[in-house]
Amino acid sequence: MGAVCLAFELELPASRKALGDRGYLQALLREPFGLSPHFESELTQYRWNAICDVMGEM
């Protein structure tokens, strides 16, 4: 989770672009904490999906 939170703190567009270009953020969002399938709780999954939506807009 700390790595995902770090992305929110990146201020320079070049830094956010570099993170996206390398695919690190997408990998963390696709398989959070190495979990597959994702979360058992529907509420937790809903909240995670909301985070992914925001992160995808970065």
HELIX and SHEET records of a PDB file:
HELIX    1   1 GLY A    2  GLU A    9  1                                   8    
HELIX    2   2 PRO A   13  ARG A   22  1                                  10    
HELIX    3   3 TYR A   24  ARG A   30  1                                   7    
HELIX    4   4 PRO A   32  GLY A   34  5                                   3    
HELIX    5   5 GLU A   42  GLY A   56  1                                  15    
END                                                                             
